[in-house]
Amino acid sequence: MEKRKTWFYSLIGAAAGFLNGLFGAGGGTIVVPLLEMTGLESKKAHATSIAIILPLSVFSACVYLWGTSPHWGEALSYLPLGAAGAAIGAWLLKKIDNSLLRRIFGGVILASAIRLWFR
């Protein structure tokens, strides 16, 4: 891999890690568009983003847990349906057209931005 690509990928990783630590798995909002800029197909960019965010989330969780005491009861209540939603989303990712996937992703990002704007 050429040196320029290595630096670019390193910057993507740093940005993803920073956003993940700051927002909690928010790195996907920057990783997907940047991976697509490198020429990666949308579905592969989303799948790669998940693969990147899993270890980052585990690392961030360890850092958070080191200095705080979470509400385990509340956290555990989200897991069953969260896991089911993740499985359904991963299954749908294989079936959705790339252009529709980009529109859905853009809509989610836009809705999140609007929601944050009015908070």
CNS distance restraints for C-alpha pairs under 8 A (distance, minus, plus):
assign (resid   1 and name CA) (resid   5 and name CA) 6.67 0.50 0.50
assign (resid   1 and name CA) (resid   6 and name CA) 6.70 0.50 0.50
assign (resid   2 and name CA) (resid   6 and name CA) 6.42 0.50 0.50
assign (resid   3 and name CA) (resid   7 and name CA) 6.34 0.50 0.50
assign (resid   4 and name CA) (resid   8 and name CA) 6.28 0.50 0.50
assign (resid   5 and name CA) (resid   9 and name CA) 6.04 0.50 0.50
assign (resid   6 and name CA) (resid  10 and name CA) 6.06 0.50 0.50
assign (resid   7 and name CA) (resid  11 and name CA) 6.18 0.50 0.50
assign (resid   8 and name CA) (resid  12 and name CA) 6.28 0.50 0.50
assign (resid   9 and name CA) (resid  13 and name CA) 6.16 0.50 0.50
assign (resid  10 and name CA) (resid  14 and name CA) 6.14 0.50 0.50
assign (resid  11 and name CA) (resid  15 and name CA) 6.04 0.50 0.50
assign (resid  12 and name CA) (resid  16 and name CA) 6.04 0.50 0.50
assign (resid  12 and name CA) (resid  30 and name CA) 7.82 0.50 0.50
assign (resid  12 and name CA) (resid  31 and name CA) 6.42 0.50 0.50
assign (resid  12 and name CA) (resid  34 and name CA) 7.00 0.50 0.50
assign (resid  13 and name CA) (resid  17 and name CA) 6.02 0.50 0.50
assign (resid  13 and name CA) (resid  31 and name CA) 7.88 0.50 0.50
assign (resid  14 and name CA) (resid  18 and name CA) 6.04 0.50 0.50
assign (resid  15 and name CA) (resid  19 and name CA) 6.10 0.50 0.50
assign (resid  15 and name CA) (resid  27 and name CA) 7.06 0.50 0.50
assign (resid  15 and name CA) (resid  30 and name CA) 7.43 0.50 0.50
assign (resid  15 and name CA) (resid  31 and name CA) 7.98 0.50 0.50
assign (resid  16 and name CA) (resid  20 and name CA) 5.88 0.50 0.50
assign (resid  16 and name CA) (resid  26 and name CA) 7.58 0.50 0.50
assign (resid  16 and name CA) (resid  27 and name CA) 4.10 0.50 0.50
assign (resid  16 and name CA) (resid  28 and name CA) 6.90 0.50 0.50
assign (resid  16 and name CA) (resid  30 and name CA) 6.62 0.50 0.50
assign (resid  16 and name CA) (resid  31 and name CA) 6.16 0.50 0.50
assign (resid  16 and name CA) (resid  53 and name CA) 7.72 0.50 0.50
assign (resid  17 and name CA) (resid  21 and name CA) 6.05 0.50 0.50
assign (resid  17 and name CA) (resid  27 and name CA) 6.53 0.50 0.50
assign (resid  17 and name CA) (resid  56 and name CA) 6.24 0.50 0.50
assign (resid  18 and name CA) (resid  22 and name CA) 6.07 0.50 0.50
assign (resid  18 and name CA) (resid  27 and name CA) 7.45 0.50 0.50
assign (resid  19 and name CA) (resid  23 and name CA) 5.62 0.50 0.50
assign (resid  19 and name CA) (resid  24 and name CA) 7.15 0.50 0.50
assign (resid  19 and name CA) (resid  25 and name CA) 7.16 0.50 0.50
assign (resid  19 and name CA) (resid  26 and name CA) 5.50 0.50 0.50
assign (resid  19 and name CA) (resid  27 and name CA) 4.84 0.50 0.50
assign (resid  20 and name CA) (resid  24 and name CA) 4.59 0.50 0.50
assign (resid  20 and name CA) (resid  25 and name CA) 4.34 0.50 0.50
assign (resid  20 and name CA) (resid  26 and name CA) 5.00 0.50 0.50
assign (resid  20 and name CA) (resid  27 and name CA) 4.82 0.50 0.50
assign (resid  20 and name CA) (resid  53 and name CA) 7.53 0.50 0.50
assign (resid  20 and name CA) (resid  56 and name CA) 6.82 0.50 0.50
assign (resid  20 and name CA) (resid  57 and name CA) 6.75 0.50 0.50
assign (resid  20 and name CA) (resid  60 and name CA) 7.20 0.50 0.50
assign (resid  21 and name CA) (resid  25 and name CA) 7.35 0.50 0.50
assign (resid  21 and name CA) (resid  56 and name CA) 7.93 0.50 0.50
assign (resid  21 and name CA) (resid  57 and name CA) 7.73 0.50 0.50
assign (resid  21 and name CA) (resid  60 and name CA) 5.47 0.50 0.50
assign (resid  22 and name CA) (resid  26 and name CA) 7.88 0.50 0.50
assign (resid  23 and name CA) (resid  27 and name CA) 7.92 0.50 0.50
assign (resid  24 and name CA) (resid  57 and name CA) 6.96 0.50 0.50
assign (resid  24 and name CA) (resid  60 and name CA) 7.53 0.50 0.50
assign (resid  25 and name CA) (resid  53 and name CA) 6.31 0.50 0.50
assign (resid  25 and name CA) (resid  56 and name CA) 7.74 0.50 0.50
assign (resid  25 and name CA) (resid  57 and name CA) 6.09 0.50 0.50
assign (resid  26 and name CA) (resid  30 and name CA) 7.83 0.50 0.50
assign (resid  27 and name CA) (resid  31 and name CA) 6.01 0.50 0.50
assign (resid  27 and name CA) (resid  53 and name CA) 6.98 0.50 0.50
assign (resid  28 and name CA) (resid  32 and name CA) 5.82 0.50 0.50
assign (resid  28 and name CA) (resid  46 and name CA) 7.97 0.50 0.50
assign (resid  28 and name CA) (resid  49 and name CA) 5.76 0.50 0.50
assign (resid  28 and name CA) (resid  50 and name CA) 7.36 0.50 0.50
assign (resid  28 and name CA) (resid  53 and name CA) 7.05 0.50 0.50
assign (resid  29 and name CA) (resid  33 and name CA) 7.22 0.50 0.50
assign (resid  29 and name CA) (resid 109 and name CA) 7.38 0.50 0.50
assign (resid  30 and name CA) (resid  34 and name CA) 6.23 0.50 0.50
assign (resid  31 and name CA) (resid  35 and name CA) 5.92 0.50 0.50
assign (resid  31 and name CA) (resid  45 and name CA) 7.85 0.50 0.50
assign (resid  31 and name CA) (resid  49 and name CA) 5.95 0.50 0.50
assign (resid  32 and name CA) (resid  36 and name CA) 6.15 0.50 0.50
assign (resid  32 and name CA) (resid  42 and name CA) 7.70 0.50 0.50
assign (resid  32 and name CA) (resid  45 and name CA) 5.34 0.50 0.50
assign (resid  32 and name CA) (resid  46 and name CA) 5.81 0.50 0.50
assign (resid  32 and name CA) (resid  49 and name CA) 6.06 0.50 0.50
assign (resid  33 and name CA) (resid  37 and name CA) 6.20 0.50 0.50
assign (resid  33 and name CA) (resid  45 and name CA) 7.91 0.50 0.50
assign (resid  34 and name CA) (resid  38 and name CA) 6.58 0.50 0.50
assign (resid  35 and name CA) (resid  39 and name CA) 6.91 0.50 0.50
assign (resid  35 and name CA) (resid  40 and name CA) 5.82 0.50 0.50
assign (resid  35 and name CA) (resid  45 and name CA) 5.59 0.50 0.50
assign (resid  36 and name CA) (resid  40 and name CA) 4.80 0.50 0.50
assign (resid  36 and name CA) (resid  41 and name CA) 6.28 0.50 0.50
assign (resid  36 and name CA) (resid  42 and name CA) 6.29 0.50 0.50
assign (resid  36 and name CA) (resid  45 and name CA) 6.14 0.50 0.50
assign (resid  40 and name CA) (resid  44 and name CA) 6.40 0.50 0.50
assign (resid  40 and name CA) (resid  45 and name CA) 5.87 0.50 0.50
assign (resid  41 and name CA) (resid  45 and name CA) 6.05 0.50 0.50
assign (resid  41 and name CA) (resid  98 and name CA) 7.77 0.50 0.50
assign (resid  42 and name CA) (resid  46 and name CA) 6.21 0.50 0.50
assign (resid  42 and name CA) (resid  98 and name CA) 5.81 0.50 0.50
assign (resid  42 and name CA) (resid 101 and name CA) 7.36 0.50 0.50
assign (resid  42 and name CA) (resid 102 and name CA) 7.03 0.50 0.50
assign (resid  43 and name CA) (resid  47 and name CA) 6.19 0.50 0.50
assign (resid  43 and name CA) (resid  93 and name CA) 6.72 0.50 0.50
assign (resid  43 and name CA) (resid  94 and name CA) 7.50 0.50 0.50
assign (resid  43 and name CA) (resid  98 and name CA) 6.53 0.50 0.50
assign (resid  43 and name CA) (resid 101 and name CA) 7.75 0.50 0.50
assign (resid  44 and name CA) (resid  48 and name CA) 5.84 0.50 0.50
assign (resid  45 and name CA) (resid  49 and name CA) 5.98 0.50 0.50
assign (resid  46 and name CA) (resid  50 and name CA) 6.36 0.50 0.50
assign (resid  47 and name CA) (resid  51 and name CA) 6.32 0.50 0.50
assign (resid  48 and name CA) (resid  52 and name CA) 6.15 0.50 0.50
assign (resid  49 and name CA) (resid  53 and name CA) 6.02 0.50 0.50
assign (resid  50 and name CA) (resid  54 and name CA) 6.10 0.50 0.50
assign (resid  51 and name CA) (resid  55 and name CA) 7.48 0.50 0.50
assign (resid  52 and name CA) (resid  56 and name CA) 6.63 0.50 0.50
assign (resid  53 and name CA) (resid  57 and name CA) 5.77 0.50 0.50
assign (resid  54 and name CA) (resid  58 and name CA) 6.34 0.50 0.50
assign (resid  55 and name CA) (resid  59 and name CA) 6.16 0.50 0.50
assign (resid  56 and name CA) (resid  60 and name CA) 6.02 0.50 0.50
assign (resid  57 and name CA) (resid  61 and name CA) 5.91 0.50 0.50
assign (resid  58 and name CA) (resid  62 and name CA) 6.28 0.50 0.50
assign (resid  59 and name CA) (resid  63 and name CA) 6.42 0.50 0.50
assign (resid  60 and name CA) (resid  64 and name CA) 6.16 0.50 0.50
assign (resid  61 and name CA) (resid  65 and name CA) 5.92 0.50 0.50
assign (resid  62 and name CA) (resid  66 and name CA) 6.07 0.50 0.50
assign (resid  63 and name CA) (resid  67 and name CA) 7.17 0.50 0.50
assign (resid  64 and name CA) (resid  68 and name CA) 6.32 0.50 0.50
assign (resid  65 and name CA) (resid  69 and name CA) 6.47 0.50 0.50
assign (resid  65 and name CA) (resid  70 and name CA) 7.20 0.50 0.50
assign (resid  71 and name CA) (resid  75 and name CA) 6.35 0.50 0.50
assign (resid  72 and name CA) (resid  76 and name CA) 5.91 0.50 0.50
assign (resid  73 and name CA) (resid  77 and name CA) 6.33 0.50 0.50
assign (resid  74 and name CA) (resid  78 and name CA) 7.07 0.50 0.50
assign (resid  75 and name CA) (resid  79 and name CA) 7.08 0.50 0.50
assign (resid  76 and name CA) (resid  80 and name CA) 7.91 0.50 0.50
assign (resid  78 and name CA) (resid  82 and name CA) 5.76 0.50 0.50
assign (resid  79 and name CA) (resid  83 and name CA) 5.85 0.50 0.50
assign (resid  80 and name CA) (resid  84 and name CA) 6.32 0.50 0.50
assign (resid  81 and name CA) (resid  85 and name CA) 5.97 0.50 0.50
assign (resid  82 and name CA) (resid  86 and name CA) 6.11 0.50 0.50
assign (resid  83 and name CA) (resid  87 and name CA) 6.23 0.50 0.50
assign (resid  84 and name CA) (resid  88 and name CA) 6.24 0.50 0.50
assign (resid  85 and name CA) (resid  89 and name CA) 5.97 0.50 0.50
assign (resid  86 and name CA) (resid  90 and name CA) 6.06 0.50 0.50
assign (resid  87 and name CA) (resid  91 and name CA) 6.16 0.50 0.50
assign (resid  88 and name CA) (resid  92 and name CA) 6.08 0.50 0.50
assign (resid  89 and name CA) (resid  93 and name CA) 6.04 0.50 0.50
assign (resid  90 and name CA) (resid  94 and name CA) 6.99 0.50 0.50
assign (resid  91 and name CA) (resid  95 and name CA) 7.16 0.50 0.50
assign (resid  92 and name CA) (resid  96 and name CA) 6.06 0.50 0.50
assign (resid  93 and name CA) (resid 101 and name CA) 7.86 0.50 0.50
assign (resid  96 and name CA) (resid 100 and name CA) 6.67 0.50 0.50
assign (resid  96 and name CA) (resid 101 and name CA) 6.33 0.50 0.50
assign (resid  97 and name CA) (resid 101 and name CA) 6.18 0.50 0.50
assign (resid  98 and name CA) (resid 102 and name CA) 6.21 0.50 0.50
assign (resid  99 and name CA) (resid 103 and name CA) 6.35 0.50 0.50
assign (resid 100 and name CA) (resid 104 and name CA) 6.13 0.50 0.50
assign (resid 101 and name CA) (resid 105 and name CA) 6.06 0.50 0.50
assign (resid 102 and name CA) (resid 106 and name CA) 6.00 0.50 0.50
assign (resid 103 and name CA) (resid 107 and name CA) 6.00 0.50 0.50
assign (resid 104 and name CA) (resid 108 and name CA) 6.21 0.50 0.50
assign (resid 105 and name CA) (resid 109 and name CA) 6.25 0.50 0.50
assign (resid 106 and name CA) (resid 110 and name CA) 6.01 0.50 0.50
assign (resid 107 and name CA) (resid 111 and name CA) 5.95 0.50 0.50
assign (resid 108 and name CA) (resid 112 and name CA) 6.07 0.50 0.50
assign (resid 109 and name CA) (resid 113 and name CA) 6.17 0.50 0.50
assign (resid 110 and name CA) (resid 114 and name CA) 6.19 0.50 0.50
assign (resid 111 and name CA) (resid 115 and name CA) 6.07 0.50 0.50
assign (resid 112 and name CA) (resid 116 and name CA) 6.13 0.50 0.50
assign (resid 113 and name CA) (resid 117 and name CA) 6.01 0.50 0.50
assign (resid 114 and name CA) (resid 118 and name CA) 6.42 0.50 0.50
assign (resid 115 and name CA) (resid 119 and name CA) 6.44 0.50 0.50
